[in-house]
Amino acid sequence: MVSGPGSGFWVYLVVAEMKVLVACEFSGIVREAFNQRGHRATSADILPSEQPGDHYQGDVREILDQEWDLMIAHPPCTWLCAAMRTNAARKDRHKISSIFLEERQKAFEFFMKLYNAPIERICIENPIGYMNGAFRKPDQIVHPYHFGHDIRKDTCLWLKGLPKLHWTKFIDPPYRKIDYWSNKRNPGGKSLKSITYHGIADAMADQWGAA
């Protein structure tokens, strides 16, 4: 609710409620950022949600056609990231090398299934890797330090029907970098590197929730 100086009347700004799908999210961070701003957000993952909220535990492809207004997706990057390609090329990684191409193709097809979903506004998030060349360059690359965290993490965003995110709080260096090998798994068996930072989630909800 805002008013102009001396205007004598109020202008109400109303943001329409959106039905939002957050694909491949178990943390609930992006889901709750949208819910806190008056939207109806649902997360989906094969793992249960870490916090209470509307969560579909299963294959997100089963619910892509449920008339969502917006989808933000975080497809697994295990077989798409540059690090796995490097591992597959090593002579001492026979188990990875033997299945790498098949698993990468499955991951590619899953990514494209999400991108081509019948949803008007879509953001697909992944690190720099196979999709940058096999599909196309991302529309935007952001870091947590653009949104109030002292972390360097290349985060590619492929956008459909959405504007680029505006930075909200730039943090000066030095930056910390997630050590994939020492922080790969927490006690629950979930990838720490895959969790969205609150600053990015808030920016998505504030900027795309009003798009």
N, CA and C atoms as a LAMMPS dump frame, in Angstrom:
ITEM: TIMESTEP
0
ITEM: NUMBER OF ATOMS
633
ITEM: BOX BOUNDS ff ff ff
-5.0000000000000000e+02 5.0000000000000000e+02
-5.0000000000000000e+02 5.0000000000000000e+02
-5.0000000000000000e+02 5.0000000000000000e+02
ITEM: ATOMS id mol type element x y z
1 1 1 N 0.842 -1.189 0
2 1 2 C 0 0 0
3 1 3 C 0.883 1.247 0
4 2 1 N 0.691 2.159 -0.953
5 2 2 C 1.514 3.365 -1.055
6 2 3 C 0.625 4.549 -1.355
7 3 1 N 1.14 5.76 -1.096
8 3 2 C 0.416 6.976 -1.461
9 3 3 C 1.41 8.008 -1.92
10 4 1 N 1.005 8.876 -2.856
11 4 2 C 1.87 9.938 -3.317
12 4 3 C 1.854 11.098 -2.338
13 5 1 N 2.914 11.911 -2.284
14 5 2 C 2.984 13.046 -1.362
15 5 3 C 1.801 13.988 -1.553
16 6 1 N 1.039 14.154 -0.473
17 6 2 C -0.077 15.093 -0.539
18 6 3 C -1.188 14.666 -1.466
19 7 1 N -1.231 13.42 -1.831
20 7 2 C -2.225 13.003 -2.807
21 7 3 C -3.611 12.88 -2.211
22 8 1 N -3.672 12.559 -0.901
23 8 2 C -4.971 12.435 -0.27
24 8 3 C -5.66 11.119 -0.567
25 9 1 N -5.006 10.182 -1.241
26 9 2 C -5.623 8.879 -1.491
27 9 3 C -4.549 7.798 -1.461
28 10 1 N -5.017 6.595 -1.273
29 10 2 C -4.121 5.456 -1.202
30 10 3 C -4.2 4.64 -2.481
31 11 1 N -3.063 4.076 -2.869
32 11 2 C -3.011 3.171 -4.005
33 11 3 C -2.591 1.807 -3.478
34 12 1 N -3.384 0.817 -3.756
35 12 2 C -3.087 -0.532 -3.29
36 12 3 C -2.408 -1.326 -4.415
37 13 1 N -1.26 -1.895 -4.093
38 13 2 C -0.548 -2.732 -5.042
39 13 3 C -0.851 -4.191 -4.713
40 14 1 N -1.485 -4.887 -5.606
41 14 2 C -1.891 -6.265 -5.362
42 14 3 C -1.09 -7.199 -6.265
43 15 1 N -0.407 -8.155 -5.664
44 15 2 C 0.327 -9.163 -6.414
45 15 3 C -0.547 -10.405 -6.49
46 16 1 N -0.876 -10.833 -7.697
47 16 2 C -1.745 -11.988 -7.868
48 16 3 C -1.074 -13.253 -7.342
49 17 1 N -1.851 -14.069 -6.683
50 17 2 C -1.351 -15.34 -6.178
51 17 3 C -0.949 -16.235 -7.344
52 18 1 N 0.21 -16.848 -7.226
53 18 2 C 0.709 -17.735 -8.268
54 18 3 C 0.808 -19.153 -7.733
55 19 1 N 0.587 -20.108 -8.618
56 19 2 C 0.777 -21.522 -8.297
57 19 3 C 2.174 -21.902 -8.772
58 20 1 N 3.062 -22.167 -7.817
59 20 2 C 4.493 -22.322 -8.101
60 20 3 C 4.948 -23.745 -7.804
61 21 1 N 5.686 -24.319 -8.729
62 21 2 C 6.303 -25.627 -8.532
63 21 3 C 7.808 -25.452 -8.398
64 22 1 N 8.365 -25.974 -7.325
65 22 2 C 9.815 -25.964 -7.128
66 22 3 C 10.288 -27.406 -7.285
67 23 1 N 10.821 -27.708 -8.445
68 23 2 C 11.181 -29.08 -8.778
69 23 3 C 12.558 -29.452 -8.244
70 24 1 N 12.675 -30.673 -7.762
71 24 2 C 13.947 -31.209 -7.266
72 24 3 C 14.458 -30.399 -6.08
73 25 1 N 13.569 -30.124 -5.135
74 25 2 C 13.965 -29.415 -3.91
75 25 3 C 13.481 -30.181 -2.691
76 26 1 N 14.414 -30.54 -1.812
77 26 2 C 14.046 -31.189 -0.554
78 26 3 C 14.179 -30.246 0.635
79 27 1 N 14.886 -29.123 0.453
80 27 2 C 15.119 -28.209 1.573
81 27 3 C 13.898 -27.358 1.914
82 28 1 N 13.049 -27.091 0.922
83 28 2 C 11.887 -26.229 1.135
84 28 3 C 12.214 -24.754 1.152
85 29 1 N 13.451 -24.387 0.871
86 29 2 C 13.861 -22.983 0.99
87 29 3 C 13.184 -22.102 -0.058
88 30 1 N 13.23 -22.508 -1.325
89 30 2 C 12.583 -21.705 -2.371
90 30 3 C 11.065 -21.759 -2.218
91 31 1 N 10.554 -22.939 -1.925
92 31 2 C 9.102 -23.087 -1.727
93 31 3 C 8.583 -22.122 -0.678
94 32 1 N 9.234 -22.075 0.478
95 32 2 C 8.749 -21.232 1.564
96 32 3 C 8.965 -19.747 1.29
97 33 1 N 9.982 -19.4 0.51
98 33 2 C 10.173 -17.999 0.129
99 33 3 C 8.954 -17.494 -0.643
100 34 1 N 8.421 -18.313 -1.539
101 34 2 C 7.225 -17.931 -2.285
102 34 3 C 5.981 -17.967 -1.406
103 35 1 N 5.856 -18.968 -0.555
104 35 2 C 4.685 -19.058 0.314
105 35 3 C 4.602 -17.874 1.274
106 36 1 N 5.744 -17.422 1.752
107 36 2 C 5.767 -16.291 2.673
108 36 3 C 5.306 -14.997 2.012
109 37 1 N 5.279 -14.983 0.689
110 37 2 C 4.836 -13.792 -0.048
111 37 3 C 3.448 -13.979 -0.651
112 38 1 N 2.715 -14.944 -0.13
113 38 2 C 1.324 -15.096 -0.5
114 38 3 C 1.033 -15.978 -1.695
115 39 1 N 2.01 -16.738 -2.165
116 39 2 C 1.788 -17.638 -3.289
117 39 3 C 1.512 -19.06 -2.788
118 40 1 N 1.106 -19.92 -3.689
119 40 2 C 0.863 -21.335 -3.37
120 40 3 C 1.966 -22.156 -4.019
121 41 1 N 2.979 -22.445 -3.233
122 41 2 C 4.151 -23.132 -3.765
123 41 3 C 4.216 -24.565 -3.262
124 42 1 N 4.613 -25.445 -4.159
125 42 2 C 4.791 -26.863 -3.86
126 42 3 C 6.189 -27.275 -4.285
127 43 1 N 6.903 -27.973 -3.422
128 43 2 C 8.193 -28.534 -3.806
129 43 3 C 7.995 -29.995 -4.182
130 44 1 N 8.922 -30.527 -4.968
131 44 2 C 8.844 -31.922 -5.39
132 44 3 C 10.237 -32.514 -5.429
133 45 1 N 10.38 -33.709 -4.88
134 45 2 C 11.673 -34.385 -4.882
135 45 3 C 11.445 -35.841 -4.507
136 46 1 N 12.39 -36.705 -4.834
137 46 2 C 12.272 -38.099 -4.419
138 46 3 C 12.551 -38.25 -2.925
139 47 1 N 13.156 -37.215 -2.315
140 47 2 C 13.4 -37.193 -0.878
141 47 3 C 12.293 -36.417 -0.18
142 48 1 N 12.034 -36.686 1.103
143 48 2 C 11.039 -35.907 1.846
144 48 3 C 11.529 -34.486 2.098
145 49 1 N 10.602 -33.594 2.37
146 49 2 C 10.957 -32.206 2.652
147 49 3 C 11.591 -32.088 4.031
148 50 1 N 12.589 -31.234 4.151
149 50 2 C 13.247 -31.027 5.436
150 50 3 C 12.426 -30.162 6.385
151 51 1 N 11.465 -29.425 5.855
152 51 2 C 10.619 -28.592 6.707
153 51 3 C 9.166 -28.734 6.273
154 52 1 N 8.215 -28.493 7.179
155 52 2 C 6.807 -28.671 6.853
156 52 3 C 6.39 -27.777 5.683
157 53 1 N 5.474 -28.281 4.88
158 53 2 C 4.99 -27.53 3.733
159 53 3 C 4.447 -28.468 2.68
160 54 1 N 3.868 -27.898 1.631
161 54 2 C 3.287 -28.701 0.565
162 54 3 C 4.41 -29.313 -0.264
163 55 1 N 4.544 -30.621 -0.202
164 55 2 C 5.669 -31.307 -0.845
165 55 3 C 5.184 -32.584 -1.505
166 56 1 N 5.576 -32.765 -2.757
167 56 2 C 5.275 -33.991 -3.484
168 56 3 C 6.514 -34.855 -3.475
169 57 1 N 6.457 -35.999 -2.792
170 57 2 C 7.607 -36.903 -2.767
171 57 3 C 7.422 -37.935 -3.858
172 58 1 N 8.203 -37.808 -4.906
173 58 2 C 8.104 -38.693 -6.048
174 58 3 C 8.744 -38.06 -7.266
175 59 1 N 8.447 -38.587 -8.431
176 59 2 C 8.996 -38.108 -9.688
177 59 3 C 8.232 -36.855 -10.128
178 60 1 N 8.908 -35.73 -10.2
179 60 2 C 8.248 -34.468 -10.53
180 60 3 C 7.604 -34.504 -11.91
181 61 1 N 8.069 -35.357 -12.789
182 61 2 C 7.483 -35.442 -14.131
183 61 3 C 6.019 -35.851 -14.094
184 62 1 N 5.609 -36.468 -13.002
185 62 2 C 4.22 -36.905 -12.863
186 62 3 C 3.25 -35.757 -12.607
187 63 1 N 3.767 -34.581 -12.246
188 63 2 C 2.872 -33.475 -11.904
189 63 3 C 3.153 -32.209 -12.732
190 64 1 N 3.909 -32.33 -13.805
191 64 2 C 4.258 -31.15 -14.601
192 64 3 C 3.048 -30.527 -15.3
193 65 1 N 1.999 -31.298 -15.51
194 65 2 C 0.852 -30.807 -16.277
195 65 3 C -0.279 -30.283 -15.398
196 66 1 N 0.015 -29.92 -14.161
197 66 2 C -1.032 -29.491 -13.237
198 66 3 C -1.218 -27.97 -13.209
199 67 1 N -1.097 -27.343 -14.345
200 67 2 C -1.422 -25.923 -14.533
201 67 3 C -0.68 -25 -13.559
202 68 1 N 0.633 -25.119 -13.568
203 68 2 C 1.477 -24.242 -12.75
204 68 3 C 1.677 -22.913 -13.466
205 69 1 N 1.804 -21.841 -12.693
206 69 2 C 2.103 -20.524 -13.264
207 69 3 C 3.607 -20.311 -13.429
208 70 1 N 4.379 -20.966 -12.586
209 70 2 C 5.828 -20.771 -12.568
210 70 3 C 6.481 -22.046 -12.048
211 71 1 N 7.597 -22.416 -12.647
212 71 2 C 8.397 -23.525 -12.118
213 71 3 C 9.852 -23.093 -11.991
214 72 1 N 10.429 -23.369 -10.845
215 72 2 C 11.862 -23.219 -10.621
216 72 3 C 12.399 -24.619 -10.367
217 73 1 N 13.326 -25.071 -11.195
218 73 2 C 13.781 -26.458 -11.134
219 73 3 C 15.282 -26.538 -10.896
220 74 1 N 15.656 -27.509 -10.097
221 74 2 C 17.062 -27.756 -9.765
222 74 3 C 17.412 -29.2 -10.104
223 75 1 N 17.409 -29.571 -11.384
224 75 2 C 17.677 -30.968 -11.741
225 75 3 C 19.064 -31.402 -11.281
226 76 1 N 19.204 -32.656 -10.872
227 76 2 C 20.506 -33.149 -10.399
228 76 3 C 21.611 -32.902 -11.429
229 77 1 N 22.748 -32.428 -10.921
230 77 2 C 23.846 -32.077 -11.827
231 77 3 C 24.955 -33.123 -11.826
232 78 1 N 24.749 -34.228 -11.111
233 78 2 C 25.812 -35.221 -10.933
234 78 3 C 26.472 -35.615 -12.248
235 79 1 N 25.667 -35.941 -13.259
236 79 2 C 26.207 -36.412 -14.526
237 79 3 C 26.373 -35.305 -15.559
238 80 1 N 25.959 -34.086 -15.221
239 80 2 C 26.047 -32.965 -16.154
240 80 3 C 27.187 -32.014 -15.843
241 81 1 N 27.698 -32.044 -14.62
242 81 2 C 28.725 -31.086 -14.222
243 81 3 C 30.079 -31.433 -14.832
244 82 1 N 30.933 -30.45 -14.902
245 82 2 C 32.26 -30.627 -15.498
246 82 3 C 33.121 -31.594 -14.697
247 83 1 N 32.927 -31.638 -13.376
248 83 2 C 33.737 -32.515 -12.533
249 83 3 C 33.515 -33.986 -12.868
250 84 1 N 32.265 -34.361 -13.162
251 84 2 C 31.998 -35.758 -13.481
252 84 3 C 32.613 -36.141 -14.824
253 85 1 N 32.599 -35.228 -15.764
254 85 2 C 33.245 -35.504 -17.057
255 85 3 C 34.735 -35.762 -16.863
256 86 1 N 35.356 -34.979 -15.987
257 86 2 C 36.769 -35.182 -15.682
258 86 3 C 37.003 -36.54 -15.034
259 87 1 N 36.132 -36.92 -14.099
260 87 2 C 36.256 -38.218 -13.444
261 87 3 C 36.127 -39.366 -14.441
262 88 1 N 35.176 -39.217 -15.368
263 88 2 C 34.939 -40.282 -16.343
264 88 3 C 36.138 -40.492 -17.265
265 89 1 N 36.935 -39.458 -17.442
266 89 2 C 38.093 -39.546 -18.331
267 89 3 C 39.305 -40.18 -17.65
268 90 1 N 39.247 -40.339 -16.333
269 90 2 C 40.378 -40.915 -15.606
270 90 3 C 40.428 -42.43 -15.778
271 91 1 N 41.611 -42.955 -15.956
272 91 2 C 41.785 -44.382 -16.2
273 91 3 C 41.466 -45.226 -14.964
274 92 1 N 41.512 -44.605 -13.772
275 92 2 C 41.246 -45.371 -12.552
276 92 3 C 39.783 -45.281 -12.108
277 93 1 N 38.941 -44.711 -12.942
278 93 2 C 37.516 -44.594 -12.586
279 93 3 C 36.667 -45.441 -13.538
280 94 1 N 36.939 -46.734 -13.585
281 94 2 C 36.277 -47.612 -14.55
282 94 3 C 34.767 -47.662 -14.351
283 95 1 N 34.325 -47.692 -13.096
284 95 2 C 32.888 -47.792 -12.826
285 95 3 C 32.137 -46.569 -13.344
286 96 1 N 32.768 -45.402 -13.212
287 96 2 C 32.145 -44.182 -13.719
288 96 3 C 32.215 -44.141 -15.236
289 97 1 N 33.375 -44.457 -15.783
290 97 2 C 33.577 -44.378 -17.231
291 97 3 C 32.611 -45.271 -17.995
292 98 1 N 32.299 -46.453 -17.46
293 98 2 C 31.478 -47.422 -18.183
294 98 3 C 30.02 -47.001 -18.307
295 99 1 N 29.558 -46.154 -17.383
296 99 2 C 28.145 -45.747 -17.412
297 99 3 C 27.959 -44.264 -17.695
298 100 1 N 29.068 -43.548 -17.85
299 100 2 C 28.996 -42.089 -17.918
300 100 3 C 28.095 -41.584 -19.041
301 101 1 N 28.308 -42.039 -20.262
302 101 2 C 27.552 -41.51 -21.397
303 101 3 C 26.06 -41.795 -21.267
304 102 1 N 25.726 -42.997 -20.812
305 102 2 C 24.313 -43.352 -20.649
306 102 3 C 23.654 -42.507 -19.564
307 103 1 N 24.335 -42.342 -18.427
308 103 2 C 23.772 -41.558 -17.325
309 103 3 C 23.685 -40.077 -17.686
310 104 1 N 24.683 -39.584 -18.407
311 104 2 C 24.634 -38.179 -18.83
312 104 3 C 23.461 -37.938 -19.772
313 105 1 N 23.189 -38.877 -20.665
314 105 2 C 22.064 -38.73 -21.579
315 105 3 C 20.74 -38.718 -20.819
316 106 1 N 20.61 -39.566 -19.823
317 106 2 C 19.406 -39.57 -18.994
318 106 3 C 19.228 -38.221 -18.292
319 107 1 N 20.323 -37.693 -17.76
320 107 2 C 20.264 -36.405 -17.065
321 107 3 C 19.914 -35.278 -18.034
322 108 1 N 20.463 -35.347 -19.244
323 108 2 C 20.147 -34.356 -20.285
324 108 3 C 18.658 -34.394 -20.627
325 109 1 N 18.113 -35.578 -20.814
326 109 2 C 16.702 -35.708 -21.172
327 109 3 C 15.792 -35.227 -20.045
328 110 1 N 16.185 -35.464 -18.81
329 110 2 C 15.401 -34.978 -17.67
330 110 3 C 15.401 -33.457 -17.632
331 111 1 N 16.582 -32.86 -17.815
332 111 2 C 16.708 -31.397 -17.87
333 111 3 C 15.787 -30.828 -18.943
334 112 1 N 15.824 -31.4 -20.14
335 112 2 C 15.011 -30.887 -21.241
336 112 3 C 13.521 -31.121 -21.02
337 113 1 N 13.16 -32.209 -20.35
338 113 2 C 11.756 -32.447 -20.007
339 113 3 C 11.24 -31.328 -19.123
340 114 1 N 12.044 -30.902 -18.182
341 114 2 C 11.65 -29.788 -17.311
342 114 3 C 11.565 -28.489 -18.1
343 115 1 N 12.57 -28.228 -18.921
344 115 2 C 12.588 -26.966 -19.67
345 115 3 C 11.408 -26.879 -20.634
346 116 1 N 11.004 -27.989 -21.207
347 116 2 C 9.915 -28.004 -22.186
348 116 3 C 8.551 -28.297 -21.57
349 117 1 N 8.463 -28.23 -20.267
350 117 2 C 7.189 -28.475 -19.584
351 117 3 C 6.154 -27.431 -20.009
352 118 1 N 4.869 -27.78 -19.963
353 118 2 C 3.815 -26.844 -20.37
354 118 3 C 3.528 -25.793 -19.297
355 119 1 N 4.544 -25.009 -19.005
356 119 2 C 4.466 -23.966 -17.972
357 119 3 C 5.002 -22.676 -18.587
358 120 1 N 4.302 -21.582 -18.406
359 120 2 C 4.645 -20.334 -19.094
360 120 3 C 5.974 -19.755 -18.632
361 121 1 N 6.232 -19.807 -17.329
362 121 2 C 7.446 -19.204 -16.771
363 121 3 C 8.293 -20.273 -16.096
364 122 1 N 9.53 -20.404 -16.545
365 122 2 C 10.393 -21.48 -16.067
366 122 3 C 11.811 -20.96 -15.825
367 123 1 N 12.4 -21.415 -14.739
368 123 2 C 13.831 -21.227 -14.472
369 123 3 C 14.425 -22.597 -14.184
370 124 1 N 15.479 -22.963 -14.912
371 124 2 C 16.222 -24.188 -14.647
372 124 3 C 17.6 -23.796 -14.14
373 125 1 N 17.987 -24.328 -12.991
374 125 2 C 19.273 -23.993 -12.371
375 125 3 C 20.212 -25.182 -12.447
376 126 1 N 21.476 -24.933 -12.783
377 126 2 C 22.515 -25.959 -12.829
378 126 3 C 23.871 -25.268 -12.821
379 127 1 N 24.925 -25.983 -12.443
380 127 2 C 26.265 -25.394 -12.544
381 127 3 C 26.75 -25.394 -13.992
382 128 1 N 27.883 -24.775 -14.215
383 128 2 C 28.5 -24.805 -15.542
384 128 3 C 28.871 -26.249 -15.874
385 129 1 N 28.494 -26.683 -17.068
386 129 2 C 28.766 -28.069 -17.427
387 129 3 C 28.246 -28.42 -18.803
388 130 1 N 27.755 -29.629 -18.942
389 130 2 C 27.378 -30.192 -20.236
390 130 3 C 26.27 -29.387 -20.918
391 131 1 N 25.302 -28.901 -20.163
392 131 2 C 24.162 -28.217 -20.763
393 131 3 C 24.552 -26.906 -21.437
394 132 1 N 25.657 -26.307 -21.011
395 132 2 C 26.096 -25.047 -21.617
396 132 3 C 26.43 -25.21 -23.089
397 133 1 N 26.839 -26.42 -23.484
398 133 2 C 27.151 -26.662 -24.88
399 133 3 C 26.139 -27.54 -25.58
400 134 1 N 25.657 -28.585 -24.877
401 134 2 C 24.731 -29.532 -25.491
402 134 3 C 23.361 -28.904 -25.727
403 135 1 N 22.978 -27.951 -24.899
404 135 2 C 21.702 -27.252 -25.059
405 135 3 C 21.967 -25.841 -25.562
406 136 1 N 22.274 -24.943 -24.677
407 136 2 C 22.637 -23.571 -25.039
408 136 3 C 23.243 -22.908 -23.821
409 137 1 N 23.837 -21.751 -24.02
410 137 2 C 24.398 -21.001 -22.9
411 137 3 C 23.257 -20.531 -21.997
412 138 1 N 23.485 -20.438 -20.703
413 138 2 C 22.437 -19.965 -19.806
414 138 3 C 22.133 -18.495 -20.049
415 139 1 N 20.966 -18.066 -19.641
416 139 2 C 20.598 -16.657 -19.763
417 139 3 C 21.338 -15.793 -18.754
418 140 1 N 21.762 -16.417 -17.656
419 140 2 C 22.393 -15.652 -16.591
420 140 3 C 23.225 -16.586 -15.719
421 141 1 N 24.352 -16.067 -15.209
422 141 2 C 25.145 -16.777 -14.213
423 141 3 C 25.249 -15.882 -12.986
424 142 1 N 24.813 -16.393 -11.856
425 142 2 C 24.848 -15.615 -10.622
426 142 3 C 25.671 -16.37 -9.582
427 143 1 N 26.015 -15.661 -8.51
428 143 2 C 26.721 -16.232 -7.376
429 143 3 C 25.981 -15.857 -6.101
430 144 1 N 26.109 -16.645 -5.044
431 144 2 C 25.512 -16.25 -3.767
432 144 3 C 25.996 -14.886 -3.276
433 145 1 N 27.227 -14.493 -3.651
434 145 2 C 27.718 -13.192 -3.175
435 145 3 C 27 -12.009 -3.838
436 146 1 N 26.191 -12.273 -4.836
437 146 2 C 25.33 -11.22 -5.389
438 146 3 C 24.089 -10.992 -4.529
439 147 1 N 23.862 -11.902 -3.582
440 147 2 C 22.604 -11.885 -2.828
441 147 3 C 22.829 -12.005 -1.323
442 148 1 N 23.965 -11.482 -0.855
443 148 2 C 24.175 -11.374 0.578
444 148 3 C 24.943 -12.489 1.252
445 149 1 N 25.552 -13.422 0.488
446 149 2 C 26.331 -14.513 1.067
447 149 3 C 27.778 -14.424 0.595
448 150 1 N 28.718 -14.699 1.462
449 150 2 C 30.135 -14.594 1.078
450 150 3 C 30.615 -15.887 0.42
451 151 1 N 29.834 -16.401 -0.509
452 151 2 C 30.11 -17.68 -1.17
453 151 3 C 30.258 -17.458 -2.67
454 152 1 N 31.28 -18.093 -3.242
455 152 2 C 31.427 -18.127 -4.705
456 152 3 C 30.929 -19.474 -5.197
457 153 1 N 29.927 -19.46 -6.04
458 153 2 C 29.365 -20.691 -6.597
459 153 3 C 28.7 -20.348 -7.916
460 154 1 N 29.298 -20.763 -9.021
461 154 2 C 28.723 -20.48 -10.336
462 154 3 C 27.351 -21.139 -10.448
463 155 1 N 26.329 -20.321 -10.624
464 155 2 C 24.96 -20.82 -10.703
465 155 3 C 24.346 -20.349 -12.009
466 156 1 N 24.168 -21.28 -12.95
467 156 2 C 23.606 -20.931 -14.261
468 156 3 C 22.082 -20.994 -14.199
469 157 1 N 21.451 -20.021 -14.835
470 157 2 C 19.993 -19.973 -14.899
471 157 3 C 19.549 -19.95 -16.357
472 158 1 N 18.78 -20.958 -16.756
473 158 2 C 18.141 -20.971 -18.065
474 158 3 C 16.703 -20.508 -17.863
475 159 1 N 16.318 -19.431 -18.524
476 159 2 C 15.04 -18.78 -18.247
477 159 3 C 14.09 -18.863 -19.437
478 160 1 N 12.821 -19.015 -19.126
479 160 2 C 11.769 -18.972 -20.138
480 160 3 C 10.621 -18.138 -19.578
481 161 1 N 10.339 -17.016 -20.238
482 161 2 C 9.255 -16.156 -19.793
483 161 3 C 9.55 -15.386 -18.523
484 162 1 N 10.815 -15.322 -18.13
485 162 2 C 11.209 -14.629 -16.9
486 162 3 C 12.342 -13.648 -17.18
487 163 1 N 12.373 -12.526 -16.449
488 163 2 C 13.509 -11.604 -16.579
489 163 3 C 14.697 -12.117 -15.783
490 164 1 N 15.868 -11.58 -16.072
491 164 2 C 17.046 -11.926 -15.282
492 164 3 C 16.87 -11.408 -13.856
493 165 1 N 17.493 -12.106 -12.914
494 165 2 C 17.456 -11.655 -11.526
495 165 3 C 18.343 -10.429 -11.339
496 166 1 N 17.869 -9.473 -10.556
497 166 2 C 18.69 -8.33 -10.169
498 166 3 C 19.395 -8.664 -8.86
499 167 1 N 20.668 -8.299 -8.757
500 167 2 C 21.39 -8.512 -7.517
501 167 3 C 20.715 -7.716 -6.408
502 168 1 N 20.739 -8.275 -5.207
503 168 2 C 20.082 -7.601 -4.086
504 168 3 C 21.063 -7.09 -3.032
505 169 1 N 22.187 -7.792 -2.83
506 169 2 C 23.164 -7.352 -1.828
507 169 3 C 24.52 -7.927 -2.194
508 170 1 N 25.356 -7.098 -2.806
509 170 2 C 26.674 -7.553 -3.251
510 170 3 C 27.631 -7.594 -2.06
511 171 1 N 28.293 -8.727 -1.904
512 171 2 C 29.282 -8.914 -0.843
513 171 3 C 30.677 -8.841 -1.452
514 172 1 N 31.524 -8.002 -0.875
515 172 2 C 32.893 -7.855 -1.378
516 172 3 C 33.722 -9.092 -1.04
517 173 1 N 34.758 -9.384 -1.855
518 173 2 C 35.655 -10.505 -1.555
519 173 3 C 36.46 -10.224 -0.283
520 174 1 N 37.066 -11.263 0.306
521 174 2 C 37.232 -12.633 -0.216
522 174 3 C 35.964 -13.471 -0.063
523 175 1 N 35.854 -14.468 -0.944
524 175 2 C 34.706 -15.356 -0.926
525 175 3 C 35.133 -16.757 -0.512
526 176 1 N 34.209 -17.452 0.122
527 176 2 C 34.41 -18.864 0.401
528 176 3 C 33.902 -19.66 -0.794
529 177 1 N 34.486 -20.82 -1.022
530 177 2 C 34.048 -21.695 -2.094
531 177 3 C 33.675 -23.04 -1.5
532 178 1 N 32.526 -23.567 -1.905
533 178 2 C 32.094 -24.857 -1.39
534 178 3 C 33.082 -25.931 -1.81
535 179 1 N 33.615 -26.661 -0.844
536 179 2 C 34.502 -27.774 -1.135
537 179 3 C 33.637 -29.001 -1.368
538 180 1 N 33.505 -29.398 -2.616
539 180 2 C 32.588 -30.477 -2.971
540 180 3 C 32.921 -31.77 -2.247
541 181 1 N 34.206 -32.087 -2.139
542 181 2 C 34.562 -33.395 -1.592
543 181 3 C 34.415 -33.432 -0.078
544 182 1 N 34.765 -32.366 0.632
545 182 2 C 34.659 -32.398 2.092
546 182 3 C 33.24 -32.128 2.567
547 183 1 N 32.414 -31.513 1.732
548 183 2 C 31.043 -31.181 2.128
549 183 3 C 30.013 -31.891 1.255
550 184 1 N 30.428 -32.972 0.647
551 184 2 C 29.554 -33.613 -0.335
552 184 3 C 28.241 -34.09 0.273
553 185 1 N 28.295 -34.688 1.446
554 185 2 C 27.097 -35.238 2.049
555 185 3 C 26.979 -34.817 3.509
556 186 1 N 25.76 -34.547 3.927
557 186 2 C 25.514 -34.328 5.341
558 186 3 C 25.014 -35.643 5.936
559 187 1 N 24.769 -35.715 7.252
560 187 2 C 24.373 -36.991 7.847
561 187 3 C 23.124 -37.615 7.232
562 188 1 N 22.257 -36.797 6.629
563 188 2 C 21.046 -37.328 6.027
564 188 3 C 21.254 -37.861 4.631
565 189 1 N 22.481 -37.797 4.126
566 189 2 C 22.774 -38.313 2.8
567 189 3 C 22.385 -37.378 1.684
568 190 1 N 22.235 -36.088 1.979
569 190 2 C 21.79 -35.12 0.98
570 190 3 C 22.947 -34.208 0.586
571 191 1 N 22.965 -33.811 -0.662
572 191 2 C 24.053 -32.983 -1.16
573 191 3 C 23.955 -31.573 -0.609
574 192 1 N 24.974 -31.142 0.116
575 192 2 C 24.992 -29.785 0.654
576 192 3 C 25.126 -28.753 -0.454
577 193 1 N 25.816 -29.134 -1.525
578 193 2 C 26.096 -28.177 -2.587
579 193 3 C 24.845 -27.836 -3.389
580 194 1 N 23.812 -28.663 -3.295
581 194 2 C 22.625 -28.457 -4.111
582 194 3 C 21.609 -27.528 -3.471
583 195 1 N 21.789 -27.183 -2.205
584 195 2 C 20.791 -26.377 -1.502
585 195 3 C 20.884 -24.914 -1.928
586 196 1 N 19.738 -24.308 -2.214
587 196 2 C 19.681 -22.911 -2.637
588 196 3 C 19.89 -21.991 -1.443
589 197 1 N 20.66 -20.938 -1.631
590 197 2 C 20.88 -19.966 -0.567
591 197 3 C 19.649 -19.07 -0.398
592 198 1 N 19.401 -18.696 0.852
593 198 2 C 18.199 -17.923 1.162
594 198 3 C 18.137 -16.609 0.388
595 199 1 N 19.281 -15.97 0.192
596 199 2 C 19.284 -14.696 -0.524
597 199 3 C 18.81 -14.836 -1.952
598 200 1 N 19.2 -15.934 -2.608
599 200 2 C 18.759 -16.181 -3.985
600 200 3 C 17.284 -16.541 -4.004
601 201 1 N 16.848 -17.373 -3.052
602 201 2 C 15.446 -17.748 -2.97
603 201 3 C 14.554 -16.528 -2.759
604 202 1 N 14.981 -15.624 -1.878
605 202 2 C 14.207 -14.406 -1.62
606 202 3 C 14.13 -13.527 -2.855
607 203 1 N 15.241 -13.429 -3.6
608 203 2 C 15.237 -12.623 -4.817
609 203 3 C 14.288 -13.218 -5.853
610 204 1 N 14.285 -14.525 -5.985
611 204 2 C 13.366 -15.18 -6.919
612 204 3 C 11.925 -14.882 -6.555
613 205 1 N 11.606 -15.028 -5.265
614 205 2 C 10.228 -14.823 -4.82
615 205 3 C 9.804 -13.366 -4.958
616 206 1 N 10.694 -12.43 -4.6
617 206 2 C 10.359 -11.005 -4.703
618 206 3 C 10.215 -10.549 -6.155
619 207 1 N 11.133 -10.977 -6.999
620 207 2 C 11.161 -10.461 -8.369
621 207 3 C 10.271 -11.263 -9.311
622 208 1 N 10.313 -12.583 -9.24
623 208 2 C 9.502 -13.393 -10.144
624 208 3 C 8.097 -13.62 -9.62
625 209 1 N 7.922 -13.468 -8.318
626 209 2 C 6.583 -13.592 -7.753
627 209 3 C 5.677 -12.451 -8.145
628 210 1 N 6.289 -11.362 -8.614
629 210 2 C 5.519 -10.202 -9.057
630 210 3 C 5.598 -10.043 -10.554
631 211 1 N 6.196 -11.02 -11.253
632 211 2 C 6.395 -10.911 -12.701
633 211 3 C 5.076 -11.038 -13.451
